[in-house]
Amino acid sequence: MNPIFGAGPSLSLRFLLALVVSLITITADVQTDGSKQLRNYLNTLVAPIQYLANLPQDAFEQLAEYAASKQSLTEENQQLRELQLIQNEKLQKFDMLKAENDKLRALLTTNLRGETKKTVAEIMAVASHPFSQHVVIDKGSSDGVFEGQPVLDDLGVVGQVVSVGNTTSRVILLTDQTHAVPIRVLRNDIRGVVSGTGNINMMELNNLPHGTDVQVGDKLITSGLGEVFPDGYPVAEIVEISPDVTKPFMKVIAQPVAQVRRLKHVLLLWHEGNQQAGEGE
C-alpha cells in the first residue's frame, strides 16, 4: 500500500535551494530592469486592495472629524444665540431709554407762561381702587411741593397735588369723579367746568345750556380761574354732544389730552404767588 504523503527532499536541501533562488533573484533585480517593471505591475495590482483595506480607517477618521465639526458648530451656534439674546435685551433697553429721554425732553420743553419754575417727578405708585384715580410721585415738601400744585405731562393737564409728604406726594387725576377743572373753549372762549367721571378716558363738560356754541373736536384749555391751573394749558377735546331737550343742560363728553393711562413722568408747576410759597416751604 502506498503512503498518502510521499517523502520529499530533505530540509537542508530545501533551504539550500531557497537560498540559491534568493541569490539569483537579488542578482537579477540589481542587474536588470525587468524586476522593476514586475514590481510596478504588482503595486498596480495591490493598490485597490490597499485602498479597500484603508477604507474603514479613513471612513472612521472622517466620521470623527465630522462629529467634532458638528459639535463645534453646535456650540458656536448656541453661543451666537445667547449673544443675540443679550444684544436684543440691550437694544430693547436702549429703545426704552431713548423713548424715556424723549419724553423727559418733551416735558422740560413744555410751553410755560412767564418765568414758571418746573420740576420733573416720577410716578411711584397708582391707586388700585377702581373709583379713586390717584398716583404717588417721588417729590414732596423737601422739594417744595405743595397741596393744590398743578401737574402736567408733555401733552396737557394731568391733575393736581392733594397731599404732601416729606419725600412723596399724592396726585389726583383730572378724570377722578371728584375733580373739576375750569376751562374755556379755545375756538370761541366759552367758559365752563369739565369734571372727571371716574372713567380714565372720559370727562364731562357741566351745565352748558342748550344752544351753546360747542362742537365735536373743540379743544378745551385751562381758563386760569380758581387760581390752581395757569391759563392756556390743554385739558381735553370734545368727542360727543347729546342735546337732550328733556334735560336742562346738554350732555357734552370730552376726552383728556394727557396720556393719563400711561404716565411715567409728570411735570410740577409753580406759578406766580405759589412759586414763592413753594420756595418758602
CORLIN-V201816 format. One record per residue. BURIAL is + if it has 24 or more other C-alpha atoms within 12 Angstrom, else -. Layout:
BURIAL ; BURIAL
This chain:
- ; - ; - ; - ; - ; - ; - ; - ; - ; - ; - ; - ; - ; - ; - ; - ; - ; - ; - ; - ; - ; - ; - ; - ; - ; - ; - ; - ; - ; - ; - ; - ; - ; - ; - ; - ; - ; - ; - ; - ; - ; - ; - ; - ; - ; - ; - ; - ; - ; - ; - ; - ; - ; - ; - ; - ; - ; - ; - ; - ; - ; - ; - ; - ; - ; - ; - ; - ; - ; - ; - ; - ; - ; - ; - ; - ; - ; - ; - ; - ; - ; - ; - ; - ; - ; - ; - ; - ; - ; - ; - ; - ; - ; - ; - ; - ; - ; - ; - ; - ; - ; - ; + ; + ; - ; - ; + ; + ; - ; + ; + ; + ; - ; - ; - ; + ; + ; + ; + ; + ; + ; + ; + ; - ; - ; + ; - ; - ; - ; - ; - ; + ; + ; + ; + ; + ; + ; + ; + ; + ; + ; - ; + ; + ; + ; + ; + ; + ; + ; + ; + ; + ; + ; + ; + ; + ; + ; + ; + ; + ; + ; + ; + ; + ; - ; - ; - ; + ; + ; + ; + ; + ; + ; + ; + ; + ; + ; - ; + ; + ; + ; + ; + ; + ; + ; + ; - ; - ; - ; + ; + ; + ; + ; + ; + ; + ; + ; + ; + ; + ; + ; + ; + ; + ; + ; + ; - ; + ; - ; - ; - ; - ; - ; + ; + ; - ; - ; + ; + ; + ; + ; + ; + ; + ; - ; - ; - ; + ; + ; + ; + ; + ; + ; + ; + ; + ; + ; + ; + ; - ; + ; + ; - ; - ; - ; - ; - ; - ; - ; + ; + ; + ; + ; + ; + ; + ; + ; + ; + ; + ; + ; - ; + ; + ; + ; + ; + ; + ; + ; + ; + ; - ; - ; + ; + ; - ; - ; + ; - ; - ; -
